[in-house]
C-alpha cells in the first residue's frame, strides 16, 4: 500500500444550489457528476451559516459559526487566533494555494494574518470571458497550472478552487443565449413560475456550468501529471442560490448544498450518502487524509472513514444532526443590527429559533431588503407586492415567528410551519433542548446573554446601503 500523502483539491462554487447529479434538468455539470460517480454523492451536506464569509470561515477552522467571534459576521475582520487547516497542512510539507475567491469578503490583514485564510493566492492568469456575460476574467485552470509549477517533485499539495460563479450579477439572458430552454426549468414553489424567473434561473445555471468547466480542466491536468488517483477532491458551494428566500435565509433550501467527494486511489465509487454532514467536517477530513491529528479547536468529524467505508445510504448513524446559525449578514436592518438565528437539523425535522422575531429577516423594507441579492426575480416579487399579491413576498421578505419547525421529508421547501401545532409540541421541545444544549456546550454568546457583541463587531464592506446611511440621507441601493 502506498504511503504517499494524498493531494487535496477543494472546489467551492459561490452561491450554487444545483448540480445535474441531483436530477436538475436545467443545469449540466458533467465534472461534478463525475466526482460523484467516482466517489460519493452526499444528499445532506450543510453549511453552518448561509453567507459567503461566515460559511468559508467555518470551512477553514472546523468550528461552529457562533464560536468564530467577528468571523461569524459577513464582511468581517478575520481573527488571527484560530488554527487554519491550510496552515496546518503547509507546516506538514504541503504546497498550499488558492485561486478565485478564497475566504471572502472581509479583511484578513488587519489582525496580522500574512495571507488569505485559504492559502497563498494564485490569481495572475486571465482569459476573455464569453461575450454578454458577467463571467469572471480569472482563468482558474491556468492559475491551477501555475500553482503546480511551484511544486517540488513528489510534494503533496492542497489547492482551493474558489469559483466566483454563479454569484450575481448576471447579464440578463446569459442562459438563453447559450442555448438553454425555459421549459427545462423546474421553478421551486416559493418563487413565481413565469418567464422572468425561468430566464433568471437559466442565467444562474449557465454560470454554474462555467464553474464546472474549470473543475473539469483541473481534473484533466491532474490526470495528465499522474496525480488524479492520489487526489482527494471535494466539490461544494458556500451557500444557496442568490434568489429570494434562499441565499442568506434560514431554511433547508439554503443550508443544504451540493457536495461530492472522490479519491480514486482510496475511496470506492458509485455511492450515495444520506448522512448529515456539516462544513465543520471539512477541515478535519483534510487533516486526517494527510495523516495529521485533528486540531483540538475543531468541532467537526472527519469524513475519511465514511468515504472509505464502501457503504451506501446512512453510513454512520452518529451523523444524525447538524447545527446552523447566523448573526449580521449585510447591513440594512434597523440600527444595522444582526438578525440572530440558531437551528438544528435532524434526520427529518428542521428546528429554527429566531431570537428577534420583531425584526425583518431579509433586511428592512426601507433599505430594500438588503439580505436578498438584487435580481429580476426580486424585482418581480416586489412588483407583485405593490399589486396586492403577497404570497411570494411573504415567503421571501416577511417576518418570522420566534420558532419554526419543518418536516423536511414531507415539506422540503419549508412552507408549512409546524411549531405551533399541538401534536408537535413535544418534538419541538426535544429539538430545542438538543440545540440549546449544544449552544451552551460551545459557549455561544447569543445563548449565554451576550449576543449583542455581534452587533459591535466592525463591518468592513460598503455601507451606503445601511440603516445609518438612510438616516443620514446618503442611502444608495445595493446592487450585485
C-alpha positions as CSV (number, residue, x, y, z in Angstrom):
1,X,0.0,0.0,0.0
2,X,1.3,3.4,-0.9
3,X,2.4,5.7,1.9
4,X,2.5,8.8,-0.3
5,X,0.4,11.6,1.2
6,X,-2.6,12.5,-0.9
7,X,-3.1,15.7,-2.7
8,X,-6.3,17.8,-2.0
9,X,-8.4,19.7,-4.4
10,X,-11.2,21.7,-2.8
11,X,-13.6,23.3,-5.3
12,X,-16.2,25.6,-3.9
13,X,-18.8,27.5,-6.1
14,X,-20.2,30.8,-5.0
15,X,-24.0,30.6,-4.3
16,X,-24.9,27.3,-6.0
17,X,-27.7,25.1,-5.0
18,X,-27.9,22.9,-8.1
19,X,-25.8,20.2,-9.9
20,X,-27.1,17.8,-12.5
21,X,-26.1,14.8,-10.5
22,X,-29.2,15.6,-8.3
23,X,-31.5,15.3,-11.2
24,X,-31.9,19.0,-12.1
25,X,-32.6,19.3,-15.8
26,X,-31.8,23.0,-16.4
27,X,-28.1,22.7,-15.3
28,X,-25.4,20.4,-16.8
29,X,-22.4,19.7,-14.6
30,X,-20.6,16.7,-16.0
31,X,-17.5,17.2,-13.9
32,X,-19.3,17.5,-10.6
33,X,-21.3,14.4,-11.7
34,X,-18.0,12.6,-12.5
35,X,-16.7,13.3,-9.0
36,X,-20.0,11.9,-7.6
37,X,-19.8,8.8,-9.9
38,X,-16.2,8.0,-9.0
39,X,-16.8,8.7,-5.3
40,X,-19.7,9.7,-3.0
41,X,-22.6,12.0,-3.7
42,X,-24.0,13.5,-0.5
43,X,-27.6,14.3,-0.1
44,X,-27.5,16.0,3.2
45,X,-24.5,18.4,3.4
46,X,-25.0,21.6,5.3
47,X,-23.2,24.9,5.6
48,X,-23.0,26.4,9.1
49,X,-24.1,29.9,8.1
50,X,-25.6,30.7,4.7
51,X,-23.5,33.6,3.6
52,X,-20.1,33.7,1.9
53,X,-17.6,34.9,4.6
54,X,-19.0,33.1,7.7
55,X,-19.6,29.8,5.7
56,X,-16.0,29.9,4.5
57,X,-14.7,30.7,8.0
58,X,-16.2,27.5,9.3
59,X,-14.6,25.6,6.5
60,X,-11.0,26.7,7.2
61,X,-11.4,26.5,11.0
62,X,-13.7,23.5,11.5
63,X,-15.8,25.5,14.1
64,X,-19.4,26.4,14.6
65,X,-20.2,29.8,13.3
66,X,-21.0,31.4,16.7
67,X,-17.6,30.3,18.0
68,X,-15.8,32.4,15.4
69,X,-16.2,35.9,17.0
70,X,-16.0,38.5,14.2
71,X,-15.9,35.8,11.6
72,X,-19.5,34.8,12.4
73,X,-20.5,38.0,10.6
74,X,-20.3,38.9,6.9
75,X,-17.7,41.5,5.8
76,X,-15.7,41.0,9.0
77,X,-12.2,41.4,10.3
78,X,-10.9,37.8,10.4
79,X,-9.5,36.9,13.8
80,X,-5.9,35.7,13.8
81,X,-6.3,33.4,16.9
82,X,-7.7,30.4,15.1
83,X,-5.8,27.5,13.6
84,X,-6.5,27.1,9.9
85,X,-6.3,23.8,8.0
86,X,-4.2,25.3,5.1
87,X,-1.6,26.5,7.6
88,X,-1.5,23.1,9.3
89,X,-1.1,21.3,6.0
90,X,1.7,23.7,4.9
91,X,3.5,23.1,8.2
92,X,3.3,19.3,7.4
93,X,5.1,19.9,4.0
94,X,2.1,20.6,1.7
95,X,2.2,23.2,-1.0
96,X,-0.9,25.3,-0.3
97,X,-2.7,27.8,-2.5
98,X,-6.0,29.1,-3.9
99,X,-7.4,30.8,-7.0
100,X,-10.5,32.8,-7.4
101,X,-12.4,33.5,-4.2
102,X,-10.8,32.3,-1.0
103,X,-12.0,33.4,2.3
104,X,-14.1,36.5,1.5
105,X,-15.5,39.1,1.8
106,X,-13.7,40.8,4.6
107,X,-10.3,42.0,6.0
108,X,-7.8,39.2,6.8
109,X,-4.8,41.6,7.1
110,X,-6.0,43.7,10.0
111,X,-5.2,41.2,12.7
112,X,-1.9,40.2,11.4
113,X,-2.5,37.3,9.1
114,X,0.1,37.1,6.3
115,X,-2.2,35.7,3.7
116,X,-5.8,34.8,2.9
117,X,-7.0,32.1,5.2
118,X,-7.5,29.8,2.2
119,X,-3.8,29.9,1.4
120,X,-1.3,31.6,-0.9
121,X,-3.1,33.4,-3.8
122,X,-2.7,32.4,-7.4
123,X,-4.7,34.9,-9.4
124,X,-2.3,36.1,-12.1
125,X,-3.7,34.3,-15.2
126,X,-6.6,35.8,-17.1
127,X,-8.9,35.0,-20.1
128,X,-11.5,36.6,-22.2
129,X,-14.9,35.5,-20.8
130,X,-17.9,34.7,-23.0
131,X,-19.5,37.8,-24.6
132,X,-22.5,39.3,-22.9
133,X,-21.9,37.6,-19.6
134,X,-20.6,38.5,-16.2
135,X,-18.3,35.5,-16.1
136,X,-15.1,36.5,-14.3
137,X,-11.8,37.1,-16.3
138,X,-10.0,34.8,-13.9
139,X,-8.5,31.8,-15.7
140,X,-8.9,29.4,-12.8
141,X,-7.5,26.4,-14.6
142,X,-4.4,28.3,-15.7
143,X,-3.9,29.5,-12.2
144,X,-4.0,25.9,-11.0
145,X,-1.3,25.0,-13.5
146,X,0.8,28.0,-12.3
147,X,0.4,26.7,-8.7
148,X,1.5,23.3,-9.7
149,X,4.6,24.7,-11.3
150,X,5.8,25.8,-7.9
151,X,5.6,22.3,-6.5
152,X,8.7,20.3,-5.7
153,X,8.8,16.8,-7.1
154,X,6.7,14.4,-5.1
155,X,5.4,17.3,-2.8
156,X,1.8,16.9,-1.8
157,X,-0.5,19.9,-2.4
158,X,-3.7,21.3,-1.2
159,X,-5.5,23.7,-3.6
160,X,-8.6,25.7,-3.1
161,X,-10.5,26.5,-6.3
162,X,-13.0,29.2,-5.4
163,X,-15.1,29.9,-8.4
164,X,-16.8,33.3,-8.3
165,X,-19.7,31.8,-10.3
166,X,-22.7,31.8,-10.0
167,X,-22.6,34.9,-7.8
168,X,-24.6,37.8,-9.1
169,X,-24.9,40.0,-11.1
170,X,-25.7,38.4,-14.4
171,X,-26.4,40.0,-17.8
172,X,-30.0,39.1,-18.4
173,X,-30.4,36.3,-21.0
174,X,-27.0,34.6,-20.5
175,X,-28.6,31.2,-20.3
176,X,-30.9,31.6,-23.2
177,X,-28.1,33.0,-25.4
178,X,-26.1,29.9,-24.5
179,X,-29.0,27.7,-25.9
180,X,-30.8,26.9,-22.6
181,X,-34.5,26.4,-22.7
182,X,-37.1,28.0,-20.4
183,X,-39.2,24.8,-20.4
184,X,-36.4,22.8,-18.8
185,X,-36.6,24.8,-15.5
186,X,-38.3,23.4,-12.5
187,X,-39.3,26.5,-10.6
188,X,-39.4,25.9,-6.8
189,X,-42.8,26.6,-5.2
190,X,-41.5,29.6,-3.2
191,X,-40.9,31.6,-6.5
192,X,-43.4,32.7,-9.2
193,X,-43.4,30.5,-12.2
194,X,-43.1,32.7,-15.2
195,X,-40.5,33.5,-18.0
196,X,-38.8,36.2,-15.9
197,X,-37.9,33.8,-13.1
198,X,-37.2,30.9,-15.5
199,X,-34.7,33.1,-17.5
200,X,-33.1,34.3,-14.3
201,X,-32.6,30.6,-13.2
202,X,-31.1,29.8,-16.6
203,X,-28.6,32.7,-16.2
204,X,-27.7,31.2,-12.8
205,X,-27.4,27.7,-14.3
206,X,-25.1,28.9,-17.1
207,X,-22.7,30.3,-14.6
208,X,-22.7,27.1,-12.6
209,X,-21.6,25.3,-15.7
210,X,-18.6,27.7,-16.1
211,X,-17.5,26.7,-12.6
212,X,-17.9,23.1,-13.5
213,X,-15.9,23.6,-16.8
214,X,-12.9,24.7,-14.9
215,X,-13.2,21.9,-12.4
216,X,-13.0,19.5,-15.3
217,X,-9.9,21.3,-16.7
218,X,-8.2,20.9,-13.3
219,X,-9.1,17.2,-13.1
220,X,-7.7,16.7,-16.6
221,X,-4.5,18.3,-15.5
222,X,-4.3,16.0,-12.5
223,X,-4.8,13.1,-14.9
224,X,-2.1,14.4,-17.2
225,X,0.5,14.6,-14.4
226,X,-0.5,11.2,-12.9
227,X,-1.9,12.6,-9.7
228,X,-5.6,12.1,-10.2
229,X,-5.8,8.8,-8.3
230,X,-3.9,10.2,-5.4
231,X,-6.0,13.4,-5.0
232,X,-8.9,13.8,-2.6
233,X,-11.4,16.0,-4.4
234,X,-14.3,17.7,-2.7
235,X,-16.8,19.9,-4.6
236,X,-19.5,22.0,-3.0
237,X,-20.8,25.6,-2.6
238,X,-20.7,28.1,0.2
239,X,-24.4,28.8,0.4
240,X,-27.6,28.5,-1.6
241,X,-28.6,30.2,-4.9
242,X,-28.9,34.0,-5.0
243,X,-32.6,34.1,-5.1
244,X,-35.3,35.4,-2.7
245,X,-36.0,33.0,0.2
246,X,-32.7,31.2,-0.3
247,X,-29.3,32.9,0.0
248,X,-28.9,34.3,3.5
249,X,-32.2,32.9,4.8
250,X,-32.5,30.2,7.4
251,X,-34.4,27.4,5.6
252,X,-33.3,24.0,4.2
253,X,-33.0,25.1,0.6
254,X,-30.2,27.4,1.6
255,X,-28.4,25.3,4.2
256,X,-28.4,22.0,2.2
257,X,-25.8,22.2,-0.6
258,X,-24.4,20.1,-3.4
259,X,-21.5,18.0,-2.1
260,X,-19.5,15.3,-3.8
261,X,-16.1,13.7,-3.0
262,X,-13.8,11.3,-4.7
263,X,-10.4,9.8,-4.1
264,X,-9.9,7.2,-6.7
265,X,-6.9,5.5,-5.0
266,X,-8.7,5.1,-1.7
267,X,-12.5,5.6,-1.9
268,X,-14.9,3.1,-3.6
269,X,-17.1,5.0,-6.1
270,X,-20.6,5.0,-7.3
271,X,-22.1,5.6,-3.9
272,X,-24.7,7.9,-2.3
273,X,-24.7,9.0,1.3
274,X,-27.7,10.2,3.3
275,X,-25.6,11.1,6.4
276,X,-26.0,14.6,7.8
277,X,-22.6,16.2,7.4
278,X,-21.5,19.8,8.1
279,X,-18.9,22.2,6.8
280,X,-17.2,21.9,10.2
281,X,-16.3,18.3,9.0
282,X,-14.2,19.5,6.0
283,X,-11.1,20.7,7.9
284,X,-10.8,17.5,10.0
285,X,-11.2,15.5,6.8
286,X,-8.3,17.1,5.1
287,X,-6.1,16.8,8.2
288,X,-6.9,13.1,8.6
289,X,-6.4,12.4,4.9
290,X,-2.9,14.0,5.2
291,X,-2.1,11.8,8.3
292,X,-2.3,14.6,10.8
293,X,-4.1,14.9,14.1
294,X,-7.3,16.8,14.2
295,X,-6.7,20.2,15.9
296,X,-8.4,20.4,19.3
297,X,-10.3,23.6,18.3
298,X,-12.2,21.8,15.5
299,X,-15.7,20.6,16.4
300,X,-16.3,18.6,13.2
301,X,-15.8,15.0,12.5
302,X,-13.6,13.7,9.6
303,X,-15.4,12.2,6.7
304,X,-12.5,9.9,5.8
305,X,-14.0,6.8,7.5
306,X,-17.3,7.4,5.8
307,X,-15.6,7.9,2.4
308,X,-13.6,4.7,2.7
309,X,-16.4,2.6,4.1
310,X,-17.8,1.4,0.7
311,X,-21.3,1.7,2.1
312,X,-24.4,3.4,0.9
313,X,-27.3,5.4,2.5
314,X,-26.9,6.2,6.2
315,X,-23.4,5.0,6.8
316,X,-22.6,6.5,10.2
317,X,-25.7,6.5,12.4
318,X,-24.0,9.0,14.7
319,X,-24.1,11.6,12.0
320,X,-27.8,12.4,12.7
321,X,-27.8,16.1,13.3
322,X,-26.2,19.4,12.1
323,X,-26.3,22.9,13.5
324,X,-26.5,26.3,11.8
325,X,-26.7,29.9,12.8
326,X,-26.4,33.5,11.7
327,X,-25.8,36.9,13.1
328,X,-25.1,40.0,11.0
329,X,-25.1,39.5,7.2
330,X,-25.5,42.6,5.2
331,X,-26.4,46.0,6.7
332,X,-29.8,47.5,6.3
333,X,-31.6,46.2,9.3
334,X,-32.9,48.7,11.9
335,X,-29.8,50.2,13.5
336,X,-27.8,47.8,11.3
337,X,-28.2,45.2,14.0
338,X,-27.8,41.4,13.4
339,X,-30.8,39.2,12.8
340,X,-29.8,36.3,15.1
341,X,-30.9,32.7,14.4
342,X,-29.9,29.2,15.5
343,X,-31.0,25.9,14.0
344,X,-30.7,22.2,14.3
345,X,-31.5,19.7,11.5
346,X,-32.1,16.1,12.4
347,X,-32.9,13.2,10.1
348,X,-36.4,14.5,9.3
349,X,-37.0,17.8,11.1
350,X,-35.5,21.3,11.0
351,X,-36.0,23.5,14.1
352,X,-35.3,27.2,13.9
353,X,-35.1,29.7,16.8
354,X,-35.4,33.3,15.8
355,X,-34.1,35.4,18.7
356,X,-35.5,38.7,17.4
357,X,-38.8,37.9,15.6
358,X,-39.8,41.5,15.5
359,X,-37.1,42.2,13.0
360,X,-37.2,41.6,9.3
361,X,-35.2,38.5,8.4
362,X,-34.3,39.7,4.9
363,X,-33.5,43.3,5.9
364,X,-35.8,46.2,6.4
365,X,-38.2,47.4,3.7
366,X,-36.9,50.9,3.9
367,X,-33.4,49.8,2.9
368,X,-34.6,47.5,0.1
369,X,-34.4,44.1,1.9
370,X,-30.6,44.1,1.7
371,X,-30.1,40.5,2.7
372,X,-31.6,39.4,-0.7
373,X,-29.5,40.0,-3.7
374,X,-30.8,42.3,-6.4
375,X,-32.3,40.4,-9.3
376,X,-35.1,40.3,-11.8
377,X,-36.8,37.7,-9.6
378,X,-36.6,40.0,-6.5
379,X,-37.9,43.0,-8.6
380,X,-40.8,40.8,-9.8
381,X,-41.9,39.8,-6.3
382,X,-41.7,43.3,-5.0
383,X,-43.8,44.5,-8.0
384,X,-46.4,41.8,-7.3
385,X,-46.5,43.0,-3.7
386,X,-47.3,46.5,-4.9
387,X,-50.2,45.0,-6.9
388,X,-51.5,43.4,-3.7
389,X,-50.2,39.9,-4.4
390,X,-48.4,38.9,-1.2
391,X,-47.8,35.2,-1.3
392,X,-44.3,35.2,-2.6
393,X,-43.5,38.5,-0.9
394,X,-44.4,37.0,2.5
395,X,-42.2,33.9,1.8
396,X,-39.2,35.9,0.8
397,X,-39.4,39.1,2.9
398,X,-42.0,38.6,5.6
399,X,-41.3,38.4,9.3
400,X,-40.9,35.0,11.0
401,X,-42.2,33.8,14.4
402,X,-39.8,33.0,17.2
403,X,-40.0,29.3,16.4
404,X,-40.2,27.4,13.1
405,X,-40.2,23.7,12.6
406,X,-40.5,21.8,9.3
407,X,-40.9,18.2,8.3
408,X,-38.3,18.1,5.6
409,X,-39.4,14.7,4.2
410,X,-42.9,16.0,3.6
411,X,-42.1,19.7,3.1
412,X,-38.5,20.1,1.7
413,X,-39.1,23.7,0.8
414,X,-40.1,24.7,4.4
415,X,-43.6,26.1,3.6
416,X,-45.7,24.6,6.4
417,X,-44.5,25.7,9.9
418,X,-45.3,23.0,12.5
419,X,-44.0,24.9,15.5
420,X,-47.4,25.9,17.0
421,X,-49.3,22.7,16.1
422,X,-50.2,20.9,19.4
423,X,-49.2,17.4,18.1
424,X,-45.6,18.6,17.5
425,X,-45.0,20.5,20.8
426,X,-43.2,17.5,22.5
427,X,-40.9,17.1,19.4
428,X,-40.3,20.8,19.2
429,X,-39.2,20.9,22.9
430,X,-36.9,17.9,22.2
431,X,-35.3,19.8,19.3
432,X,-34.9,23.0,21.3
433,X,-33.4,21.1,24.2
434,X,-30.9,19.5,21.9
435,X,-30.0,22.8,20.2
436,X,-29.7,24.8,23.4
437,X,-27.5,22.1,25.0
438,X,-25.1,22.4,22.0
439,X,-25.1,26.2,22.2
440,X,-24.4,26.0,25.9
441,X,-21.6,23.5,25.5
442,X,-20.0,25.5,22.7
443,X,-20.3,28.8,24.6
444,X,-22.5,30.7,22.2
445,X,-22.5,34.4,23.2
446,X,-26.1,34.7,21.9
447,X,-27.4,31.9,24.0
448,X,-25.4,33.0,27.1
449,X,-26.8,36.5,27.1
450,X,-24.0,38.5,25.3
451,X,-25.3,38.2,21.8
452,X,-25.1,42.0,21.2
453,X,-21.4,41.5,20.8
454,X,-22.1,40.5,17.2
455,X,-23.6,44.0,16.6
456,X,-20.5,45.6,17.9
457,X,-18.1,43.9,15.5
458,X,-16.9,46.1,12.7
459,X,-18.5,45.8,9.2
460,X,-15.8,46.5,6.6
461,X,-17.9,46.4,3.4
462,X,-19.7,49.2,1.5
463,X,-22.1,50.9,4.0
464,X,-24.0,53.1,1.5
465,X,-27.0,50.7,1.8
466,X,-27.0,50.7,5.6
467,X,-29.7,51.9,8.0
468,X,-27.3,54.6,9.2
469,X,-26.9,55.8,5.6
470,X,-30.7,56.0,5.3
471,X,-31.0,58.1,8.4
472,X,-28.2,60.4,7.2
473,X,-29.8,60.9,3.8
474,X,-27.0,59.2,1.8
475,X,-28.5,55.8,1.2
476,X,-27.9,54.1,-2.1
477,X,-29.5,50.9,-3.5
478,X,-27.3,47.8,-3.1
479,X,-26.7,46.2,-6.5
480,X,-24.9,42.9,-7.0
